Amino acid sequence: MPKDHGVGASSARREDIRFLTGGGKYTDDIVLQGQTHAVFVRSQVANGVIRSIDTTEAAAMPGVLAVFTGADFVDVGGNPAGWQINSRDGEPMKEPKRPVLAHGKVRHVGDAYAAVVAETEEQARDAAEAIVAEIDEEPAVVDMGQALEDGSPLVHDEIGTNQCFDWGWIEDNRAATDAAIKNAPHVTTLELVNNRLVPNAMEPRASMADYDPGTGDYTLYTTSQNPHLTRLLISAFVLGIPENKLKVVAPDVGGGFGSKIYHYGEEALVLAAAKRIGRPVRWTASRSESFLSDAHGRDHVTRIELACDTDGTFLAFRTETMANVGAYLSNFSTATPTFLHGTLMAGNYAVPNVYVNVRAVFTNTAPVDAYRGAGRPEATYSLERVIDMAARELGIDPLEIRRRNFVKPDQFPFTSAAGLEYDTGDYGALVDKLEEMIDRDGFEARRRDSAARGKLRGLGVNTYIEACGIAPSNLVGVLGARVGLYDAATVRVNATGNIAVMVGAHSHGQGHETAFPQVVADMLGVDENSIEIVHGDTSKIPFGMGTYGSRSLAVCGSAVVRATDKIINKGKKIAAHMLEASEADIEFTDGQFSVAGTDKSVGFGDVALKAYIPHDFPLEEVEPGLEETAFYDPANFTYPSGAYACEVEVDPETGKVTIERFAAADDFGNVINPMIVTGQVHGGLAQGIGQALLEQTTYDADGQLISASYMDYAMPRADDVPFYSVDHSCQTPCTHNPLGVKGCGEAGAIGSPPSVVNAVIDALHAGGHAHVTHIDMPLTPARVWSAINT
Amino acid sequence: MTQVTMTVNGKPVTGEVEGRTLLSDYLREDLRLTGTHIGCDTSQCGACVVHVDGKAVKSCTMFAAEAEGAEVTTIEGMGTADGGLTVIQQAFQDHHGLQCGFCTPGMVMTAAALLEETPKPTEAEIRDHLEGNICRCTGYHNIVKAIMAASGQDVSAVAAE
């Protein structure tokens, strides 16, 4: 029987009620007395020198309160990269300043160089159109290969190159990997593109700032996945407002997928503007602005080689990748193609040699940073495509070649050739489960049925491993992170027994408000409905690094567990006093503190009340109150893994691909709320299918973004995807966090693209188009048709 | 400025609007009915769907002045008389048909209009009808399932949880 409450129960989401009734409170829903409106003026050219900006007419227009240009921010700091990467030769990465507003030069279409604040949004927009900027357009560079050529236009003249870094991982493995490939009986080589995507959370970015001249306090409401990180960046790097004078609130946030991890210049602008005009300043992006200015994702060009024996035993993987970072370094942009990508290039496999080279490249395009999966989808796609190709060349079943090379269950903990220590896993069990799910025996009959209708059916599979629970601070510190990646929680038990849990993670769809109480309720033996989660407000929460990298439960949830443990320990002290027993003799089970070996006990609620009415406390031994905080820093990443299968139909007449079936078997370790976990996988699958078949961010050669709206950028719609078959019953719990959880938020997006592409290649081969060995994503009808017909 | 009068969620409202004011902006900014969301600027995403005279309409495709005399229902007007969830809203919660909640009001309004016209839609009909509503979180599985369940169809065969 499924559980009906606590850990393991599919508790209905309590946050749903407000979202289903129009009661959600998103940033753009907030109204402050006297609020004003900001509109940004954005570059229409990809590369240009700003000769002059005339704001005279705009400043005189009705309702206009202030006009800002880059000149207003030359004395404040830049928005920094959070991760220091060194090139193979030891040189630190190139790190040009990213200003609040562009000054001197604009570097991509959408680069904001001015802003107007007015009484109404319409007045601000009208005035923005009256700003006259003289910008000398210069040749832009969009293509990474061209950007690395001598004589290319430079995105940042002052650094003299478009190469941000040239990174090798692991440098000590390089010679052995080269030798293994040189001497291998079989080498499969694949050149592929991991297509550039726009995260497209349905809520556009928005910010509202308020300044209190009486106290000097600032408040920033903003669409953030991690309000404390935003505060830290603004305080320490950009505006220098001390943390204790800046409150950052991320209320309900309509999806993030990575794009709302980062601090953006618009947040700093509204803060500065609120102080200058003494009134709240509000800004909400249009969707067009989001396309132009949100951090994009992926955008790798990769050459991967797989060396193997004739029996399919993997001997080495060698990868050369160009990773687009766009015009400026966004906060996680240097970590994503390196330590979230290169370290995963051994996959699920006991391969002895791995070497990865990544060159990060500046181009005149929007910044590129972590998008759902962040580096791990790129790693998985490269590996699982080249493995599929090798299996086909060697005539080995695609699941069998993977099984032969898996890290075996008795090899854990296993240090991969890419340097990570996988704690647990059972990849064979996942493939067994997958085979149960997909009715492989019935596939040939389905293929014949498709053929009878003139369609080509294909089956594609892949496995994946990811590193989640980001991240162990001591490890990432060695790797160049400039922040720690722990998390924090405070558990406050109020006098009447209800509980508030302040968490550093932020929920923007993940259901923390429901799932976290399930954990605390089980530990304390109380009703989960008596527990409230407080998130998204730096003034209420001790600290936190937010939600990304499938980290909320594994890292912040562990902090919740540690804080709750402290509550229980404090409760034991109070109970010992109440029961006139020794603290060492107090046991806590099912919400009752009892004296071991006796029938003396006191309930959790009575202990809570006593904590706040300490009339007879031994105050030297026990403080009043029942509130505890814990910071939790993980010992290692967590390693979710999975085996996925996709069945497609290809129409050879049109090239259109239809997803007929999709099955995902995942190992997330222990699961707190299966309903929520399943939903997370569903969403990731749609994003992965979107990447594989539909989504393409396209700049033309001049740097114009020609896919800047939902009319031009193909988002997955309901009729592009099937009902998915999802299973997470294979569970090898994480060994180093107290919940044994691994994280589930990104799996679907990481694991699904290779299955889709593998399935299409399989369909084409079965249909007599064996010359097609690869098609780059997205597999649009035009691309598939062209591949068939060349 | 133009004076506009309409009925919103059963209550008569009158206001002054600019000719260029969209119905979506009027609902959100003037009436503070912020459950109607703006997710795009090309009438593609469907987060702003409301009912105008009983029909599902993207409220960003109409000027407020065009709704003169109309009966408008927004997500705030969708609950039961006693403040509870309607069958559709309840099905979305029961089947985890929402995550971040941003597209949800538009999904609910679109689903309600569908079931009004097609009481027992097939999976294909539902997916087709949702063509104008984008969700980035759920992968649509549980939205389609919720709408099928709300129409009284057995969804136990649709994959679990």
Chai-1 contact restraints between the chains, C-beta under 6 A:
chainA,res_idxA,chainB,res_idxB,connection_type,confidence,min_distance_angstrom,max_distance_angstrom,comment,restraint_id
A,S10,B,E161,contact,1.0,0.0,6.0,A-B,restraint_1
A,A12,B,Q93,contact,1.0,0.0,6.0,A-B,restraint_2
A,D16,B,Q93,contact,1.0,0.0,6.0,A-B,restraint_3
A,F19,B,L98,contact,1.0,0.0,6.0,A-B,restraint_4
A,F19,B,G101,contact,1.0,0.0,6.0,A-B,restraint_5
A,F19,B,T104,contact,1.0,0.0,6.0,A-B,restraint_6
A,L20,B,Q89,contact,1.0,0.0,6.0,A-B,restraint_7
A,L20,B,F92,contact,1.0,0.0,6.0,A-B,restraint_8
A,T21,B,G79,contact,1.0,0.0,6.0,A-B,restraint_9
A,G22,B,G35,contact,1.0,0.0,6.0,A-B,restraint_10
A,G22,B,I75,contact,1.0,0.0,6.0,A-B,restraint_11
A,G22,B,E76,contact,1.0,0.0,6.0,A-B,restraint_12
A,G22,B,P105,contact,1.0,0.0,6.0,A-B,restraint_13
A,G24,B,G101,contact,1.0,0.0,6.0,A-B,restraint_14
A,D29,B,T34,contact,1.0,0.0,6.0,A-B,restraint_15
A,N200,B,R136,contact,1.0,0.0,6.0,A-B,restraint_16
A,M202,B,G39,contact,1.0,0.0,6.0,A-B,restraint_17
A,M202,B,F102,contact,1.0,0.0,6.0,A-B,restraint_18
A,M202,B,C103,contact,1.0,0.0,6.0,A-B,restraint_19
A,M202,B,R136,contact,1.0,0.0,6.0,A-B,restraint_20
A,E203,B,F102,contact,1.0,0.0,6.0,A-B,restraint_21
A,G254,B,C100,contact,1.0,0.0,6.0,A-B,restraint_22
A,G254,B,F102,contact,1.0,0.0,6.0,A-B,restraint_23
A,G255,B,C100,contact,1.0,0.0,6.0,A-B,restraint_24
A,G255,B,R136,contact,1.0,0.0,6.0,A-B,restraint_25
A,G255,B,C137,contact,1.0,0.0,6.0,A-B,restraint_26
A,S286,B,D41,contact,1.0,0.0,6.0,A-B,restraint_27
A,R287,B,C40,contact,1.0,0.0,6.0,A-B,restraint_28
A,R287,B,D41,contact,1.0,0.0,6.0,A-B,restraint_29
A,S288,B,D41,contact,1.0,0.0,6.0,A-B,restraint_30
A,H508,B,C100,contact,1.0,0.0,6.0,A-B,restraint_31
A,G509,B,Q99,contact,1.0,0.0,6.0,A-B,restraint_32
A,G509,B,C100,contact,1.0,0.0,6.0,A-B,restraint_33
A,G509,B,C137,contact,1.0,0.0,6.0,A-B,restraint_34
A,P674,B,E161,contact,1.0,0.0,6.0,A-B,restraint_35
A,M675,B,H96,contact,1.0,0.0,6.0,A-B,restraint_36
A,M675,B,E161,contact,1.0,0.0,6.0,A-B,restraint_37
A,T678,B,E161,contact,1.0,0.0,6.0,A-B,restraint_38
A,G679,B,H96,contact,1.0,0.0,6.0,A-B,restraint_39
A,H682,B,T138,contact,1.0,0.0,6.0,A-B,restraint_40
A,H682,B,G139,contact,1.0,0.0,6.0,A-B,restraint_41
A,H682,B,H141,contact,1.0,0.0,6.0,A-B,restraint_42
A,G683,B,C137,contact,1.0,0.0,6.0,A-B,restraint_43
A,G683,B,T138,contact,1.0,0.0,6.0,A-B,restraint_44
A,G683,B,G139,contact,1.0,0.0,6.0,A-B,restraint_45
A,L685,B,G139,contact,1.0,0.0,6.0,A-B,restraint_46
A,A686,B,G139,contact,1.0,0.0,6.0,A-B,restraint_47
A,S709,B,T42,contact,1.0,0.0,6.0,A-B,restraint_48
A,Y710,B,C40,contact,1.0,0.0,6.0,A-B,restraint_49
A,Y710,B,T42,contact,1.0,0.0,6.0,A-B,restraint_50
A,Y710,B,Q44,contact,1.0,0.0,6.0,A-B,restraint_51
A,M711,B,T42,contact,1.0,0.0,6.0,A-B,restraint_52
A,M715,B,I134,contact,1.0,0.0,6.0,A-B,restraint_53
A,R717,B,E131,contact,1.0,0.0,6.0,A-B,restraint_54
A,A718,B,R127,contact,1.0,0.0,6.0,A-B,restraint_55
A,A718,B,L130,contact,1.0,0.0,6.0,A-B,restraint_56
A,A718,B,Y140,contact,1.0,0.0,6.0,A-B,restraint_57
A,D719,B,R127,contact,1.0,0.0,6.0,A-B,restraint_58
A,D719,B,D128,contact,1.0,0.0,6.0,A-B,restraint_59
A,V721,B,Y140,contact,1.0,0.0,6.0,A-B,restraint_60
A,F723,B,H141,contact,1.0,0.0,6.0,A-B,restraint_61
A,F723,B,V158,contact,1.0,0.0,6.0,A-B,restraint_62
A,F723,B,A159,contact,1.0,0.0,6.0,A-B,restraint_63
A,Y724,B,H141,contact,1.0,0.0,6.0,A-B,restraint_64
A,S725,B,A159,contact,1.0,0.0,6.0,A-B,restraint_65
